[in-house]
Amino acid sequence: MPFQVRGIDPQPFQPLFRLSDEALAAQGIIRVKADEPDAYPCRVALARVRKGEELLLVHYMHQSNPASPYRAGGPIFVSRGAEEPAHYRGELPPALRDRLLSLRAYDADALIVDAEVAEGNEVSAVIQRFLARPDVAHVDAHFARRGCFAGRIERL
């Protein structure tokens, strides 16, 4: 089952980069400079940023259906340089390729119908198995160790 992964819309975050650290803190947002390569996955670019890049650590509602007991949000990184959402078709984005992921399959009512943890080559197989089910509307990936939302996977 072919799938796609899209980065989130950067527009709501771009004005935040102009705010002071104090103004950001008042909104529960932290400005971060990447202090090591390959450690900060931007949810717009769906890639890890280079050392020295500026990011914001913000709360993001990835399951926003108010009727679902699974509505959820959490911390994500958004990089200043990410101006367009990435779009990967039939392959995993760099930020998801070599991490232990928690994959959660949701139906049209935002209820979890299946879930599994996978890593490496297993990830694509689990995604394809989930998306082959007619009751699955999308799959959300989370970084299993920290639990942060990593990206949404949908049928092509």
N, CA, C and O atoms as a GROMACS GRO file, in nm:
protein
  624
    1MET      N    1   0.085  -0.118   0.000
    1MET     CA    2   0.000   0.000   0.000
    1MET      C    3   0.090   0.124   0.000
    1MET      O    4   0.161   0.149   0.098
    2PRO      N    5   0.088   0.202  -0.107
    2PRO     CA    6   0.170   0.323  -0.113
    2PRO      C    7   0.126   0.426  -0.008
    2PRO      O    8   0.007   0.438   0.022
    3PHE      N    9   0.223   0.499   0.046
    3PHE     CA   10   0.191   0.596   0.150
    3PHE      C   11   0.266   0.726   0.125
    3PHE      O   12   0.358   0.732   0.044
    4GLN      N   13   0.224   0.829   0.197
    4GLN     CA   14   0.290   0.958   0.190
    4GLN      C   15   0.301   1.016   0.331
    4GLN      O   16   0.220   0.987   0.419
    5VAL      N   17   0.403   1.099   0.350
    5VAL     CA   18   0.425   1.168   0.476
    5VAL      C   19   0.448   1.314   0.442
    5VAL      O   20   0.534   1.347   0.360
    6ARG      N   21   0.372   1.402   0.506
    6ARG     CA   22   0.386   1.546   0.483
    6ARG      C   23   0.429   1.615   0.611
    6ARG      O   24   0.388   1.578   0.721
    7GLY      N   25   0.514   1.715   0.594
    7GLY     CA   26   0.549   1.799   0.708
    7GLY      C   27   0.431   1.888   0.745
    7GLY      O   28   0.341   1.909   0.664
    8ILE      N   29   0.433   1.939   0.867
    8ILE     CA   30   0.323   2.026   0.909
    8ILE      C   31   0.340   2.165   0.848
    8ILE      O   32   0.449   2.202   0.803
    9ASP      N   33   0.233   2.241   0.848
    9ASP     CA   34   0.231   2.375   0.792
    9ASP      C   35   0.319   2.468   0.876
    9ASP      O   36   0.297   2.480   0.997
   10PRO      N   37   0.417   2.535   0.816
   10PRO     CA   38   0.505   2.622   0.894
   10PRO      C   39   0.446   2.759   0.925
   10PRO      O   40   0.496   2.830   1.012
   11GLN      N   41   0.340   2.798   0.854
   11GLN     CA   42   0.288   2.934   0.866
   11GLN      C   43   0.253   2.978   1.009
   11GLN      O   44   0.287   3.090   1.047
   12PRO      N   45   0.188   2.895   1.090
   12PRO     CA   46   0.156   2.942   1.226
   12PRO      C   47   0.280   2.967   1.312
   12PRO      O   48   0.272   3.039   1.412
   13PHE      N   49   0.392   2.910   1.275
   13PHE     CA   50   0.512   2.919   1.357
   13PHE      C   51   0.606   3.031   1.315
   13PHE      O   52   0.682   3.082   1.398
   14GLN      N   53   0.603   3.071   1.188
   14GLN     CA   54   0.699   3.169   1.137
   14GLN      C   55   0.698   3.300   1.217
   14GLN      O   56   0.806   3.350   1.248
   15PRO      N   57   0.583   3.359   1.250
   15PRO     CA   58   0.586   3.485   1.328
   15PRO      C   59   0.647   3.469   1.467
   15PRO      O   60   0.696   3.566   1.524
   16LEU      N   61   0.644   3.349   1.519
   16LEU     CA   62   0.699   3.326   1.654
   16LEU      C   63   0.850   3.347   1.659
   16LEU      O   64   0.903   3.383   1.764
   17PHE      N   65   0.919   3.326   1.549
   17PHE     CA   66   1.064   3.344   1.547
   17PHE      C   67   1.105   3.490   1.571
   17PHE      O   68   1.218   3.516   1.610
   18ARG      N   69   1.013   3.585   1.546
   18ARG     CA   70   1.043   3.727   1.566
   18ARG      C   71   1.024   3.770   1.712
   18ARG      O   72   1.066   3.880   1.749
   19LEU      N   73   0.964   3.686   1.794
   19LEU     CA   74   0.938   3.722   1.933
   19LEU      C   75   1.063   3.707   2.019
   19LEU      O   76   1.154   3.631   1.986
   20SER      N   77   1.066   3.780   2.128
   20SER     CA   78   1.176   3.767   2.224
   20SER      C   79   1.163   3.634   2.298
   20SER      O   80   1.056   3.572   2.298
   21ASP      N   81   1.271   3.592   2.360
   21ASP     CA   82   1.266   3.469   2.439
   21ASP      C   83   1.165   3.480   2.553
   21ASP      O   84   1.100   3.382   2.588
   22GLU      N   85   1.152   3.599   2.609
   22GLU     CA   86   1.054   3.620   2.718
   22GLU      C   87   0.911   3.607   2.667
   22GLU      O   88   0.827   3.545   2.732
   23ALA      N   89   0.884   3.665   2.550
   23ALA     CA   90   0.749   3.655   2.492
   23ALA      C   91   0.717   3.510   2.455
   23ALA      O   92   0.604   3.465   2.470
   24LEU      N   93   0.818   3.439   2.406
   24LEU     CA   94   0.797   3.297   2.374
   24LEU      C   95   0.768   3.218   2.501
   24LEU      O   96   0.676   3.138   2.505
   25ALA      N   97   0.847   3.242   2.605
   25ALA     CA   98   0.830   3.170   2.731
   25ALA      C   99   0.691   3.192   2.788
   25ALA      O  100   0.634   3.101   2.850
   26ALA      N  101   0.634   3.310   2.769
   26ALA     CA  102   0.499   3.339   2.819
   26ALA      C  103   0.395   3.252   2.749
   26ALA      O  104   0.285   3.234   2.800
   27GLN      N  105   0.431   3.199   2.632
   27GLN     CA  106   0.341   3.111   2.558
   27GLN      C  107   0.381   2.963   2.570
   27GLN      O  108   0.324   2.877   2.504
   28GLY      N  109   0.479   2.936   2.656
   28GLY     CA  110   0.523   2.798   2.673
   28GLY      C  111   0.610   2.747   2.559
   28GLY      O  112   0.611   2.628   2.530
   29ILE      N  113   0.683   2.837   2.494
   29ILE     CA  114   0.767   2.804   2.379
   29ILE      C  115   0.912   2.833   2.416
   29ILE      O  116   0.941   2.931   2.484
   30ILE      N  117   1.002   2.748   2.371
   30ILE     CA  118   1.144   2.765   2.400
   30ILE      C  119   1.222   2.774   2.268
   30ILE      O  120   1.205   2.691   2.179
   31ARG      N  121   1.307   2.877   2.259
   31ARG     CA  122   1.398   2.889   2.144
   31ARG      C  123   1.519   2.799   2.172
   31ARG      O  124   1.574   2.800   2.283
   32VAL      N  125   1.560   2.722   2.072
   32VAL     CA  126   1.668   2.625   2.088
   32VAL      C  127   1.767   2.643   1.974
   32VAL      O  128   1.727   2.667   1.860
   33LYS      N  129   1.894   2.630   2.005
   33LYS     CA  130   1.999   2.621   1.902
   33LYS      C  131   2.045   2.476   1.902
   33LYS      O  132   2.080   2.422   2.006
   34ALA      N  133   2.046   2.414   1.786
   34ALA     CA  134   2.091   2.276   1.776
   34ALA      C  135   2.236   2.268   1.820
   34ALA      O  136   2.323   2.330   1.759
   35ASP      N  137   2.263   2.193   1.926
   35ASP     CA  138   2.398   2.184   1.980
   35ASP      C  139   2.471   2.058   1.936
   35ASP      O  140   2.585   2.034   1.975
   36GLU      N  141   2.405   1.978   1.856
   36GLU     CA  142   2.470   1.861   1.798
   36GLU      C  143   2.397   1.826   1.669
   36GLU      O  144   2.277   1.851   1.657
   37PRO      N  145   2.467   1.770   1.574
   37PRO     CA  146   2.400   1.734   1.448
   37PRO      C  147   2.310   1.613   1.469
   37PRO      O  148   2.335   1.528   1.555
   38ASP      N  149   2.208   1.607   1.390
   38ASP     CA  150   2.126   1.485   1.384
   38ASP      C  151   2.042   1.459   1.508
   38ASP      O  152   2.000   1.345   1.531
   39ALA      N  153   2.014   1.562   1.590
   39ALA     CA  154   1.940   1.538   1.714
   39ALA      C  155   1.807   1.611   1.722
   39ALA      O  156   1.725   1.578   1.808
   40TYR      N  157   1.782   1.707   1.635
   40TYR     CA  158   1.660   1.788   1.644
   40TYR      C  159   1.577   1.772   1.518
   40TYR      O  160   1.605   1.836   1.417
   41PRO      N  161   1.475   1.688   1.521
   41PRO     CA  162   1.394   1.665   1.401
   41PRO      C  163   1.287   1.773   1.381
   41PRO      O  164   1.195   1.785   1.462
   42CYS      N  165   1.300   1.850   1.275
   42CYS     CA  166   1.201   1.952   1.241
   42CYS      C  167   1.079   1.884   1.182
   42CYS      O  168   1.091   1.802   1.090
   43ARG      N  169   0.960   1.918   1.233
   43ARG     CA  170   0.836   1.853   1.186
   43ARG      C  171   0.781   1.917   1.059
   43ARG      O  172   0.683   1.867   1.004
   44VAL      N  173   0.841   2.025   1.012
   44VAL     CA  174   0.804   2.083   0.882
   44VAL      C  175   0.888   2.017   0.773
   44VAL      O  176   0.834   1.967   0.675
   45ALA      N  177   1.020   2.018   0.792
   45ALA     CA  178   1.112   1.962   0.692
   45ALA      C  179   1.121   1.810   0.701
   45ALA      O  180   1.164   1.745   0.605
   46LEU      N  181   1.079   1.752   0.814
   46LEU     CA  182   1.087   1.608   0.840
   46LEU      C  183   1.231   1.558   0.827
   46LEU      O  184   1.258   1.449   0.777
   47ALA      N  185   1.321   1.643   0.874
   47ALA     CA  186   1.464   1.610   0.873
   47ALA      C  187   1.527   1.668   0.999
   47ALA      O  188   1.474   1.761   1.059
   48ARG      N  189   1.639   1.612   1.037
   48ARG     CA  190   1.713   1.667   1.151
   48ARG      C  191   1.795   1.786   1.103
   48ARG      O  192   1.851   1.783   0.994
   49VAL      N  193   1.800   1.889   1.185
   49VAL     CA  194   1.871   2.010   1.145
   49VAL      C  195   2.019   2.001   1.177
   49VAL      O  196   2.062   1.918   1.257
   50ARG      N  197   2.097   2.088   1.112
   50ARG     CA  198   2.241   2.093   1.135
   50ARG      C  199   2.273   2.165   1.265
   50ARG      O  200   2.193   2.244   1.315
   51LYS      N  201   2.388   2.137   1.319
   51LYS     CA  202   2.436   2.203   1.440
   51LYS      C  203   2.436   2.355   1.418
   51LYS      O  204   2.480   2.404   1.314
   52GLY      N  205   2.385   2.428   1.517
   52GLY     CA  206   2.381   2.574   1.510
   52GLY      C  207   2.251   2.632   1.460
   52GLY      O  208   2.228   2.752   1.474
   53GLU      N  209   2.164   2.549   1.400
   53GLU     CA  210   2.037   2.601   1.350
   53GLU      C  211   1.943   2.636   1.464
   53GLU      O  212   1.945   2.575   1.570
   54GLU      N  213   1.859   2.736   1.438
   54GLU     CA  214   1.762   2.782   1.536
   54GLU      C  215   1.630   2.708   1.517
   54GLU      O  216   1.582   2.691   1.405
   55LEU      N  217   1.572   2.665   1.629
   55LEU     CA  218   1.443   2.598   1.628
   55LEU      C  219   1.357   2.653   1.741
   55LEU      O  220   1.406   2.718   1.833
   56LEU      N  221   1.229   2.626   1.731
   56LEU     CA  222   1.138   2.650   1.842
   56LEU      C  223   1.086   2.516   1.889
   56LEU      O  224   1.052   2.429   1.809
   57LEU      N  225   1.080   2.500   2.019
   57LEU     CA  226   1.018   2.384   2.082
   57LEU      C  227   0.881   2.429   2.127
   57LEU      O  228   0.868   2.508   2.220
   58VAL      N  229   0.777   2.379   2.059
   58VAL     CA  230   0.640   2.425   2.081
   58VAL      C  231   0.547   2.307   2.107
   58VAL      O  232   0.578   2.193   2.074
   59HIS      N  233   0.432   2.337   2.167
   59HIS     CA  234   0.328   2.236   2.183
   59HIS      C  235   0.246   2.234   2.055
   59HIS      O  236   0.210   2.339   2.001
   60TYR      N  237   0.216   2.114   2.006
   60TYR     CA  238   0.142   2.098   1.881
   60TYR      C  239   0.033   1.994   1.899
   60TYR      O  240   0.059   1.884   1.948
   61MET      N  241  -0.090   2.029   1.861
   61MET     CA  242  -0.202   1.934   1.868
   61MET      C  243  -0.205   1.851   1.739
   61MET      O  244  -0.247   1.900   1.634
   62HIS      N  245  -0.162   1.728   1.748
   62HIS     CA  246  -0.160   1.642   1.629
   62HIS      C  247  -0.287   1.560   1.616
   62HIS      O  248  -0.321   1.518   1.506
   63GLN      N  249  -0.358   1.537   1.725
   63GLN     CA  250  -0.490   1.473   1.722
   63GLN      C  251  -0.586   1.571   1.786
   63GLN      O  252  -0.602   1.572   1.908
   64SER      N  253  -0.650   1.652   1.706
   64SER     CA  254  -0.729   1.764   1.760
   64SER      C  255  -0.880   1.740   1.761
   64SER      O  256  -0.954   1.831   1.798
   65ASN      N  257  -0.927   1.622   1.722
   65ASN     CA  258  -1.069   1.594   1.721
   65ASN      C  259  -1.123   1.599   1.864
   65ASN      O  260  -1.089   1.513   1.945
   66PRO      N  261  -1.206   1.699   1.898
   66PRO     CA  262  -1.252   1.713   2.036
   66PRO      C  263  -1.344   1.599   2.081
   66PRO      O  264  -1.366   1.581   2.201
   67ALA      N  265  -1.398   1.523   1.986
   67ALA     CA  266  -1.488   1.413   2.022
   67ALA      C  267  -1.412   1.283   2.052
   67ALA      O  268  -1.472   1.184   2.094
   68SER      N  269  -1.282   1.284   2.031
   68SER     CA  270  -1.205   1.162   2.051
   68SER      C  271  -1.134   1.163   2.186
   68SER      O  272  -1.071   1.262   2.224
   69PRO      N  273  -1.144   1.052   2.258
   69PRO     CA  274  -1.066   1.042   2.382
   69PRO      C  275  -0.916   1.034   2.354
   69PRO      O  276  -0.836   1.046   2.446
   70TYR      N  277  -0.877   1.014   2.228
   70TYR     CA  278  -0.736   1.008   2.190
   70TYR      C  279  -0.681   1.143   2.144
   70TYR      O  280  -0.569   1.151   2.094
   71ARG      N  281  -0.761   1.251   2.159
   71ARG     CA  282  -0.706   1.381   2.120
   71ARG      C  283  -0.577   1.403   2.198
   71ARG      O  284  -0.567   1.371   2.316
   72ALA      N  285  -0.480   1.459   2.129
   72ALA     CA  286  -0.349   1.468   2.192
   72ALA      C  287  -0.262   1.572   2.126
   72ALA      O  288  -0.283   1.609   2.010
   73GLY      N  289  -0.166   1.618   2.200
   73GLY     CA  290  -0.066   1.709   2.152
   73GLY      C  291   0.060   1.690   2.233
   73GLY      O  292   0.062   1.617   2.333
   74GLY      N  293   0.164   1.755   2.190
   74GLY     CA  294   0.289   1.744   2.263
   74GLY      C  295   0.396   1.828   2.199
   74GLY      O  296   0.369   1.903   2.105
   75PRO      N  297   0.518   1.816   2.249
   75PRO     CA  298   0.627   1.900   2.200
   75PRO      C  299   0.678   1.856   2.063
   75PRO      O  300   0.690   1.737   2.034
   76ILE      N  301   0.708   1.957   1.982
   76ILE     CA  302   0.772   1.934   1.852
   76ILE      C  303   0.875   2.044   1.828
   76ILE      O  304   0.867   2.151   1.889
   77PHE      N  305   0.971   2.018   1.742
   77PHE     CA  306   1.066   2.118   1.698
   77PHE      C  307   1.026   2.169   1.560
   77PHE      O  308   0.987   2.091   1.473
   78VAL      N  309   1.037   2.300   1.542
   78VAL     CA  310   1.016   2.364   1.412
   78VAL      C  311   1.138   2.451   1.386
   78VAL      O  312   1.172   2.535   1.470
   79SER      N  313   1.203   2.433   1.273
   79SER     CA  314   1.324   2.511   1.244
   79SER      C  315   1.290   2.639   1.170
   79SER      O  316   1.195   2.645   1.091
   80ARG      N  317   1.370   2.741   1.197
   80ARG     CA  318   1.350   2.872   1.133
   80ARG      C  319   1.358   2.859   0.981
   80ARG      O  320   1.283   2.926   0.910
   81GLY      N  321   1.446   2.777   0.932
   81GLY     CA  322   1.468   2.766   0.789
   81GLY      C  323   1.363   2.686   0.714
   81GLY      O  324   1.366   2.683   0.591
   82ALA      N  325   1.272   2.622   0.782
   82ALA     CA  326   1.171   2.539   0.716
   82ALA      C  327   1.054   2.626   0.672
   82ALA      O  328   0.970   2.665   0.753
   83GLU      N  329   1.050   2.657   0.543
   83GLU     CA  330   0.947   2.747   0.491
   83GLU      C  331   0.835   2.675   0.417
   83GLU      O  332   0.726   2.729   0.401
   84GLU      N  333   0.861   2.554   0.372
   84GLU     CA  334   0.762   2.474   0.300
   84GLU      C  335   0.756   2.335   0.362
   84GLU      O  336   0.860   2.279   0.396
   85PRO      N  337   0.637   2.280   0.378
   85PRO     CA  338   0.630   2.144   0.432
   85PRO      C  339   0.688   2.042   0.336
   85PRO      O  340   0.662   2.045   0.216
   86ALA      N  341   0.767   1.951   0.390
   86ALA     CA  342   0.822   1.842   0.309
   86ALA      C  343   0.708   1.749   0.267
   86ALA      O  344   0.603   1.743   0.332
   87HIS      N  345   0.730   1.677   0.158
   87HIS     CA  346   0.631   1.580   0.113
   87HIS      C  347   0.706   1.459   0.058
   87HIS      O  348   0.773   1.468  -0.045
   88TYR      N  349   0.694   1.348   0.127
   88TYR     CA  350   0.760   1.223   0.087
   88TYR      C  351   0.653   1.126   0.039
   88TYR      O  352   0.552   1.104   0.106
   89ARG      N  353   0.677   1.068  -0.078
   89ARG     CA  354   0.584   0.972  -0.137
   89ARG      C  355   0.652   0.836  -0.148
   89ARG      O  356   0.754   0.823  -0.216
   90GLY      N  357   0.595   0.736  -0.080
   90GLY     CA  358   0.647   0.600  -0.091
   90GLY      C  359   0.776   0.575  -0.018
   90GLY      O  360   0.836   0.468  -0.033
   91GLU      N  361   0.822   0.671   0.061
   91GLU     CA  362   0.944   0.652   0.140
   91GLU      C  363   0.931   0.730   0.271
   91GLU      O  364   0.853   0.824   0.282
   92LEU      N  365   1.010   0.688   0.366
   92LEU     CA  366   1.010   0.757   0.494
   92LEU      C  367   1.102   0.879   0.487
   92LEU      O  368   1.207   0.873   0.422
   93PRO      N  369   1.064   0.988   0.552
   93PRO     CA  370   1.154   1.103   0.557
   93PRO      C  371   1.277   1.073   0.642
   93PRO      O  372   1.276   0.981   0.724
   94PRO      N  373   1.384   1.150   0.624
   94PRO     CA  374   1.508   1.123   0.698
   94PRO      C  375   1.489   1.115   0.849
   94PRO      O  376   1.553   1.032   0.915
   95ALA      N  377   1.404   1.198   0.905
   95ALA     CA  378   1.386   1.200   1.051
   95ALA      C  379   1.323   1.073   1.106
   95ALA      O  380   1.328   1.048   1.226
   96LEU      N  381   1.262   0.992   1.019
   96LEU     CA  382   1.194   0.870   1.065
   96LEU      C  383   1.265   0.742   1.027
   96LEU      O  384   1.222   0.633   1.066
   97ARG      N  385   1.373   0.751   0.953
   97ARG     CA  386   1.434   0.631   0.894
   97ARG      C  387   1.510   0.543   0.992
   97ARG      O  388   1.511   0.421   0.974
   98ASP      N  389   1.571   0.598   1.091
   98ASP     CA  390   1.656   0.515   1.177
   98ASP      C  391   1.626   0.532   1.325
   98ASP      O  392   1.715   0.525   1.410
   99ARG      N  393   1.500   0.552   1.355
   99ARG     CA  394   1.459   0.570   1.494
   99ARG      C  395   1.356   0.463   1.531
   99ARG      O  396   1.283   0.413   1.446
  100LEU      N  397   1.353   0.431   1.658
  100LEU     CA  398   1.248   0.344   1.710
  100LEU      C  399   1.119   0.426   1.713
  100LEU      O  400   1.113   0.530   1.780
  101LEU      N  401   1.017   0.380   1.642
  101LEU     CA  402   0.892   0.454   1.630
  101LEU      C  403   0.775   0.378   1.691
  101LEU      O  404   0.768   0.255   1.683
  102SER      N  405   0.686   0.451   1.751
  102SER     CA  406   0.557   0.399   1.791
  102SER      C  407   0.460   0.440   1.681
  102SER      O  408   0.441   0.559   1.656
  103LEU      N  409   0.400   0.343   1.616
  103LEU     CA  410   0.307   0.367   1.505
  103LEU      C  411   0.166   0.339   1.552
  103LEU      O  412   0.136   0.230   1.601
  104ARG      N  413   0.078   0.438   1.536
  104ARG     CA  414  -0.058   0.428   1.586
  104ARG      C  415  -0.156   0.449   1.471
  104ARG      O  416  -0.159   0.555   1.409
  105ALA      N  417  -0.236   0.347   1.444
  105ALA     CA  418  -0.333   0.353   1.335
  105ALA      C  419  -0.466   0.405   1.388
  105ALA      O  420  -0.519   0.352   1.486
  106TYR      N  421  -0.520   0.509   1.324
  106TYR     CA  422  -0.645   0.573   1.366
  106TYR      C  423  -0.753   0.553   1.261
  106TYR      O  424  -0.725   0.547   1.141
  107ASP      N  425  -0.877   0.543   1.307
  107ASP     CA  426  -0.989   0.537   1.213
  107ASP      C  427  -1.039   0.680   1.186
  107ASP      O  428  -0.980   0.776   1.234
  108ALA      N  429  -1.147   0.693   1.110
  108ALA     CA  430  -1.200   0.824   1.071
  108ALA      C  431  -1.252   0.904   1.190
  108ALA      O  432  -1.267   1.026   1.180
  109ASP      N  433  -1.281   0.838   1.302
  109ASP     CA  434  -1.327   0.906   1.422
  109ASP      C  435  -1.214   0.937   1.519
  109ASP      O  436  -1.240   0.975   1.634
  110ALA      N  437  -1.090   0.922   1.475
  110ALA     CA  438  -0.970   0.947   1.555
  110ALA      C  439  -0.960   0.854   1.675
  110ALA      O  440  -0.918   0.895   1.783
  111LEU      N  441  -1.001   0.729   1.655
  111LEU     CA  442  -0.985   0.625   1.756
  111LEU      C  443  -0.874   0.531   1.712
  111LEU      O  444  -0.865   0.495   1.594
  112ILE      N  445  -0.790   0.490   1.805
  112ILE     CA  446  -0.683   0.398   1.771
  112ILE      C  447  -0.741   0.259   1.747
  112ILE      O  448  -0.815   0.206   1.830
  113VAL      N  449  -0.707   0.202   1.631
  113VAL     CA  450  -0.755   0.068   1.598
  113VAL      C  451  -0.642  -0.035   1.597
  113VAL      O  452  -0.667  -0.156   1.594
  114ASP      N  453  -0.517   0.013   1.598
  114ASP     CA  454  -0.402  -0.077   1.606
  114ASP      C  455  -0.279   0.008   1.640
  114ASP      O  456  -0.278   0.128   1.617
  115ALA      N  457  -0.177  -0.057   1.693
  115ALA     CA  458  -0.053   0.014   1.726
  115ALA      C  459   0.060  -0.088   1.734
  115ALA      O  460   0.039  -0.204   1.767
  116GLU      N  461   0.179  -0.040   1.702
  116GLU     CA  462   0.296  -0.127   1.709
  116GLU      C  463   0.422  -0.041   1.717
  116GLU      O  464   0.423   0.074   1.672
  117VAL      N  465   0.526  -0.097   1.773
  117VAL     CA  466   0.656  -0.032   1.777
  117VAL      C  467   0.743  -0.100   1.671
  117VAL      O  468   0.744  -0.223   1.659
  118ALA      N  469   0.816  -0.017   1.593
  118ALA     CA  470   0.901  -0.073   1.487
  118ALA      C  471   1.022   0.016   1.466
  118ALA      O  472   1.025   0.132   1.507
  119GLU      N  473   1.123  -0.043   1.402
  119GLU     CA  474   1.247   0.030   1.376
  119GLU      C  475   1.305  -0.019   1.244
  119GLU      O  476   1.287  -0.134   1.205
  120GLY      N  477   1.376   0.071   1.175
  120GLY     CA  478   1.445   0.033   1.052
  120GLY      C  479   1.351  -0.013   0.942
  120GLY      O  480   1.249   0.051   0.915
  121ASN      N  481   1.386  -0.124   0.879
  121ASN     CA  482   1.306  -0.176   0.767
  121ASN      C  483   1.166  -0.220   0.807
  121ASN      O  484   1.078  -0.227   0.722
  122GLU      N  485   1.146  -0.248   0.935
  122GLU     CA  486   1.013  -0.292   0.981
  122GLU      C  487   0.909  -0.181   0.972
  122GLU      O  488   0.790  -0.210   0.957
  123VAL      N  489   0.952  -0.054   0.980
  123VAL     CA  490   0.858   0.058   0.985
  123VAL      C  491   0.768   0.061   0.862
  123VAL      O  492   0.646   0.069   0.876
  124SER      N  493   0.825   0.055   0.744
  124SER     CA  494   0.745   0.060   0.621
  124SER      C  495   0.648  -0.057   0.614
  124SER      O  496   0.535  -0.041   0.570
  125ALA      N  497   0.692  -0.173   0.656
  125ALA     CA  498   0.604  -0.291   0.651
  125ALA      C  499   0.484  -0.273   0.745
  125ALA      O  500   0.372  -0.308   0.708
  126VAL      N  501   0.506  -0.220   0.863
  126VAL     CA  502   0.395  -0.197   0.956
  126VAL      C  503   0.300  -0.091   0.900
  126VAL      O  504   0.179  -0.107   0.907
  127ILE      N  505   0.356   0.016   0.845
  127ILE     CA  506   0.272   0.121   0.785
  127ILE      C  507   0.186   0.062   0.675
  127ILE      O  508   0.065   0.088   0.670
  128GLN      N  509   0.246  -0.014   0.588
  128GLN     CA  510   0.170  -0.071   0.476
  128GLN      C  511   0.062  -0.168   0.526
  128GLN      O  512  -0.048  -0.171   0.471
  129ARG      N  513   0.094  -0.245   0.627
  129ARG     CA  514  -0.006  -0.336   0.684
  129ARG      C  515  -0.123  -0.259   0.744
  129ARG      O  516  -0.239  -0.294   0.722
  130PHE      N  517  -0.093  -0.153   0.818
  130PHE     CA  518  -0.200  -0.072   0.876
  130PHE      C  519  -0.286  -0.007   0.768
  130PHE      O  520  -0.408  -0.013   0.774
  131LEU      N  521  -0.222   0.054   0.668
  131LEU     CA  522  -0.297   0.126   0.564
  131LEU      C  523  -0.374   0.032   0.472
  131LEU      O  524  -0.463   0.077   0.400
  132ALA      N  525  -0.342  -0.096   0.472
  132ALA     CA  526  -0.418  -0.193   0.393
  132ALA      C  527  -0.554  -0.221   0.456
  132ALA      O  528  -0.644  -0.273   0.389
  133ARG      N  529  -0.569  -0.188   0.582
  133ARG     CA  530  -0.697  -0.208   0.651
  133ARG      C  531  -0.795  -0.097   0.611
  133ARG      O  532  -0.759   0.021   0.616
  134PRO      N  533  -0.916  -0.133   0.573
  134PRO     CA  534  -1.012  -0.030   0.532
  134PRO      C  535  -1.057   0.061   0.646
  134PRO      O  536  -1.103   0.173   0.621
  135ASP      N  537  -1.044   0.017   0.769
  135ASP     CA  538  -1.087   0.101   0.882
  135ASP      C  539  -0.981   0.202   0.926
  135ASP      O  540  -1.008   0.284   1.014
  136VAL      N  541  -0.862   0.198   0.868
  136VAL     CA  542  -0.756   0.290   0.907
  136VAL      C  543  -0.759   0.414   0.816
  136VAL      O  544  -0.750   0.403   0.694
  137ALA      N  545  -0.772   0.531   0.879
  137ALA     CA  546  -0.773   0.658   0.806
  137ALA      C  547  -0.631   0.714   0.791
  137ALA      O  548  -0.597   0.771   0.687
  138HIS      N  549  -0.549   0.699   0.895
  138HIS     CA  550  -0.410   0.746   0.890
  138HIS      C  551  -0.331   0.680   1.002
  138HIS      O  552  -0.388   0.616   1.091
  139VAL      N  553  -0.200   0.695   0.994
  139VAL     CA  554  -0.109   0.642   1.095
  139VAL      C  555  -0.027   0.759   1.148
  139VAL      O  556   0.031   0.835   1.070
  140ASP      N  557  -0.021   0.772   1.278
  140ASP     CA  558   0.066   0.871   1.340
  140ASP      C  559   0.190   0.801   1.392
  140ASP      O  560   0.182   0.698   1.459
  141ALA      N  561   0.305   0.861   1.361
  141ALA     CA  562   0.433   0.809   1.412
  141ALA      C  563   0.478   0.898   1.527
  141ALA      O  564   0.469   1.020   1.520
  142HIS      N  565   0.527   0.834   1.631
  142HIS     CA  566   0.584   0.904   1.747
  142HIS      C  567   0.723   0.846   1.771
  142HIS      O  568   0.746   0.727   1.750
  143PHE      N  569   0.815   0.932   1.815
  143PHE     CA  570   0.945   0.882   1.855
  143PHE      C  571   0.924   0.805   1.984
  143PHE      O  572   0.885   0.863   2.086
  144ALA      N  573   0.951   0.676   1.981
  144ALA     CA  574   0.912   0.587   2.091
  144ALA      C  575   0.981   0.621   2.223
  144ALA      O  576   0.920   0.607   2.329
  145ARG      N  577   1.102   0.664   2.218
  145ARG     CA  578   1.174   0.688   2.344
  145ARG      C  579   1.124   0.813   2.415
  145ARG      O  580   1.107   0.811   2.536
  146ARG      N  581   1.101   0.920   2.343
  146ARG     CA  582   1.055   1.045   2.405
  146ARG      C  583   0.904   1.063   2.393
  146ARG      O  584   0.844   1.141   2.467
  147GLY      N  585   0.842   0.993   2.300
  147GLY     CA  586   0.698   1.000   2.284
  147GLY      C  587   0.647   1.115   2.200
  147GLY      O  588   0.526   1.130   2.185
  148CYS      N  589   0.735   1.196   2.144
  148CYS     CA  590   0.694   1.313   2.067
  148CYS      C  591   0.637   1.272   1.931
  148CYS      O  592   0.680   1.175   1.868
  149PHE      N  593   0.538   1.349   1.887
  149PHE     CA  594   0.479   1.329   1.755
  149PHE      C  595   0.588   1.349   1.649
  149PHE      O  596   0.660   1.448   1.652
  150ALA      N  597   0.598   1.254   1.557
  150ALA     CA  598   0.701   1.259   1.453
  150ALA      C  599   0.641   1.294   1.317
  150ALA      O  600   0.704   1.366   1.239
  151GLY      N  601   0.521   1.244   1.287
  151GLY     CA  602   0.461   1.274   1.158
  151GLY      C  603   0.337   1.190   1.132
  151GLY      O  604   0.314   1.088   1.197
  152ARG      N  605   0.258   1.235   1.037
  152ARG     CA  606   0.136   1.167   0.996
  152ARG      C  607   0.160   1.098   0.863
  152ARG      O  608   0.217   1.155   0.771
  153ILE      N  609   0.113   0.973   0.855
  153ILE     CA  610   0.131   0.893   0.735
  153ILE      C  611  -0.008   0.860   0.681
  153ILE      O  612  -0.096   0.815   0.754
  154GLU      N  613  -0.025   0.883   0.550
  154GLU     CA  614  -0.155   0.862   0.486
  154GLU      C  615  -0.136   0.784   0.357
  154GLU      O  616  -0.025   0.772   0.305
  155ARG      N  617  -0.245   0.731   0.306
  155ARG     CA  618  -0.240   0.662   0.177
  155ARG      C  619  -0.209   0.764   0.067
  155ARG      O  620  -0.246   0.881   0.075
  156LEU      N  621  -0.141   0.716  -0.035
  156LEU     CA  622  -0.114   0.799  -0.153
  156LEU      C  623  -0.237   0.810  -0.240
  156LEU      O  624  -0.233   0.876  -0.344
   0.00000   0.00000   0.00000
